[in-house]
C-alpha cells in the first residue's frame, strides 16, 4: 500500500467518469412527486402526473420493466404499491392509500434500481 507517491489515487470514485444525468449506469433512478402529481426532482424521471386520487404515473427515460422499485410516502403513514404500466414500458404506477385502505393523495419518493 503506497501513499504519497504522486499520481491519481486508485479506487476512488473520482477516477472514473460518472455517467451523464439520466444515462444508464450505477446510479439509481429516482423521482420526488408532489401531492398534485408534479415531478419535483428526479434522476432519469421525465414526467409524472396524478390521473385519479391516490394514483401517480411516473415516466422515465428508459424501459423500466426489469427494474425494482421502492416507494416511500413523504408524510403520514399508510400503504403504497408500485406496479408496471402495461401501456408504457418506461412508466410505473404508484398507488397510495391511507391507513384505512382508502385512496389518498400524498407526496412520494420513488427509487428504482435496474
N, C-alpha and C positions, 0 to 999 in steps of 0.2 A: 504494500500500500504506500504509494508515494504522495506526498503533499508538498506544495510549494515549488514544484518543478517548472512552473510556467505552462502555457498552453491551456486549452479548454479542459474543464472538469469533465470526467466521464460519468455517464449515467444520470445526468441531470436533465430535467425536462427542457431546459433552455437550449440543449444541444440539438434538439430535433425541431424541425419546422412544424408548428401546430397547423392542423387543418384550418382552412378558411371557414369563416362563420357559415354554418349550415352544411358543410361538407361532411361526407362520411368519415368517420374516424373514431378515436377512443372517447370522445365526449358524448354524454347522453343528450338526447333530445329533451326539451322541457317547454312548458307553457304555463304562464300565470294568467288565469282567466278571471275577469271581474264578474260580479253578480249578474250584470246585464248581458254577459256573453262576450264582452270586448276582450281582445288579446292585449294584455298589459305589458307582457315581456315574454321572451322565449328564445330558444336556440333550435333552429330547424322548423319551428312553428311558423306558418304563413298567415293563418287566419283562424278565427273562432266566432261562434255565434250561439245563441240560445233559441232554438226553434219553438220549444214549448217549456213550460215551467219544469225546472229540475233536470233538463236535458241540455247538454252542451255538445257541440260539434267542434272538434279541433283538427285542423288540417296541417299537414307537414309537407316539407319539400321533397319527400321520397316515399316509397312504398313502406308502410309500417306493419304489414301483415305478419312479419316474423319478429316483431319487437315485443318486449314485455313492458307493460305499463303499470304504474302505481299512481294513485291519486290521493291527495290529502285535502281535506276541507280547510278553508282558511279561518274559520271561526268556530261555530257551535258544533257539538257532537251530532253524529248521525251516521248514515250509511252512504257508501259510494260504490260505483261499479264502472269499469272501463270495458267497452266492447268494440270490436272492429266494425266499421261502417261497411256493410256489404256492397254499397253502391260506389265506394271510392277507396281504393287500397292505400291512399295517402291520408286517410282520415279515421279518427276514432270518435266514438260516442261516449260521453260520461254522464251517468245518472247519479243524481244527488237526492237523497231522502232525509227527512228529519228522523229523530229517534223513534217516532211512532210509525214510520214507514210511509209517510205522505211526501210526495214530490215537493221540493222547495228549491228556490234559487239561493245559491251560495257560491262565493268566490272559491276557486280551486287552484291547486298547484299540481301539475301533472308532469311526470317524468317517465321517459321511455329509454330502454336500453336495447339496442339492435345488434 
